[in-house]
Amino acid sequence: MILTVAREALLCEAEALRTAAERLDNNLVRAVEAILSRPGKVIVTGLGKSGHIARKLAATLSSTGTPSVFLHAAEAAHGDLGVCSPGEVVIILSKSGTTSDLLNLVPIFRKLDAFLIGILGNLQSPLAAQLDAVLDARVSCEADPLNLTPTASTTVALGIGDALAIALMRARSFSDADFARNHPGGQLGRNLQLTVEDVMHSGDEVAWAKPEDALRQVVI
């Protein structure tokens, strides 16, 4: 029973991702072109579980060649809007598209001449009607038995965000050398940057021996 439920949850999310991939359209192309053509960074915002996905998307973009920051939608109106500069791109994540904190930010972003991209689970929402490009993150159901917990919907939002980041990587010809520059620490950094020269001994650190040296002296 337990394994059956767990497998059904994964299959539900996998099907949601497959469907989302088939729905990708010219809105993704417009989003990529806007990000490439506009100066500055990308602002990514959302609330609740969508906010957690937004934070991860900002991190993924930054590490793959597109400078990005996460903006907490509730904190934005209390000073955090200072992170935004005129003409930048804003990505808004929301399942319902009706969250008041997000809707209240749209006029402010417009005054900053921002290009607004949505990763939304409701294309008929008030938020969807106000954006420049909307990426379809709808799901037929969540993976939990109550059809309430954000599971399939957050997986699809995450997947679409990854698809956007990867499309940007390809458009920028982002290389493994670029990736290494952004990941100097951890195992990824070691795998990409560490060379034999960095760890080998040289000069007086090497124990040299001549053919005529006595074995006892060599051992000592």
Rosetta blueprint (number, residue, H / E / L):
1 M L
2 I H
3 L H
4 T H
5 V H
6 A H
7 R H
8 E H
9 A H
10 L H
11 L H
12 C H
13 E H
14 A H
15 E H
16 A H
17 L H
18 R H
19 T H
20 A H
21 A H
22 E H
23 R H
24 L L
25 D L
26 N H
27 N H
28 L H
29 V H
30 R H
31 A H
32 V H
33 E H
34 A H
35 I H
36 L H
37 S H
38 R L
39 P L
40 G L
41 K L
42 V E
43 I E
44 V E
45 T E
46 G E
47 L L
48 G H
49 K H
50 S H
51 G H
52 H H
53 I H
54 A H
55 R H
56 K H
57 L H
58 A H
59 A H
60 T H
61 L H
62 S H
63 S H
64 T L
65 G L
66 T L
67 P L
68 S E
69 V E
70 F E
71 L E
72 H E
73 A H
74 A H
75 E H
76 A H
77 A L
78 H L
79 G L
80 D H
81 L H
82 G H
83 V H
84 C L
85 S L
86 P L
87 G L
88 E L
89 V E
90 V E
91 I E
92 I E
93 L E
94 S E
95 K L
96 S L
97 G L
98 T L
99 T L
100 S H
101 D H
102 L H
103 L H
104 N H
105 L H
106 V H
107 P H
108 I H
109 F H
110 R H
111 K H
112 L L
113 D L
114 A L
115 F E
116 L E
117 I E
118 G E
119 I E
120 L E
121 G L
122 N L
123 L L
124 Q L
125 S L
126 P L
127 L L
128 A H
129 A H
130 Q H
131 L L
132 D L
133 A E
134 V E
135 L E
136 D E
137 A L
138 R L
139 V L
140 S L
141 C L
142 E L
143 A L
144 D L
145 P L
146 L L
147 N L
148 L L
149 T L
150 P L
151 T L
152 A H
153 S H
154 T H
155 T H
156 V H
157 A H
158 L H
159 G H
160 I H
161 G H
162 D H
163 A H
164 L H
165 A H
166 I H
167 A H
168 L H
169 M H
170 R H
171 A H
172 R L
173 S L
174 F L
175 S L
176 D H
177 A H
178 D H
179 F H
180 A H
181 R H
182 N H
183 H L
184 P L
185 G L
186 G H
187 Q H
188 L H
189 G H
190 R H
191 N H
192 L H
193 Q H
194 L L
195 T L
196 V H
197 E H
198 D H
199 V H
200 M L
201 H L
202 S L
203 G H
204 D H
205 E H
206 V L
207 A L
208 W L
209 A L
210 K L
211 P L
212 E L
213 D L
214 A L
215 L H
216 R H
217 Q H
218 V H
219 V H
220 I L
